[in-house]
Amino acid sequence: MGNAVSWGAQPSIITDPGASGAIPTTEGWGVCSIVTAGVETRTLAIPQRVGQRLSLAMKTDGGNCTLTAASAINETGNNTLLFQNVGEYIALEAIEAGAALAWRVIANDSVTLSTV
């Protein structure tokens, strides 16, 4: 599955890919500030290694942003995240779930979770 992530002093800034874009999962610890200009979508692939962390926050609310993850982000099976207001935030960490890697929620401030 790979080695655990070594934490540096600062997270990597991940540029928001924009409407219909894929948020990259290449950083060991990354922060992505979501900016919308209308109702938009994003996608999120499975993590690449155990211990990866990703923080997502709504920076500019020009409309809702629905992010669909490639796999469930919690034990409930939720894979869809809805950002509706400035300041909504979620932090994810990569774990081993059986033979696969998966994101798990480690903090959530008002991001609505659902299953699609």
Sequence and secondary structure as in RCSB ss.txt:
>XXXX:A:sequence
MGNAVSWGAQPSIITDPGASGAIPTTEGWGVCSIVTAGVETRTLAIPQRVGQRLSLAMKTDGGNCTLTAASAINE
TGNNTLLFQNVGEYIALEAIEAGAALAWRVIANDSVTLSTV
>XXXX:A:secstr
        SS EEE    TTEEE    SEEEEEEE SSSEEEEE   SSTT EEEEEEEE SS EEEEESS SST
T   EEEE STT EEEEEEEEETTEEEEEEEEEEB EEE  
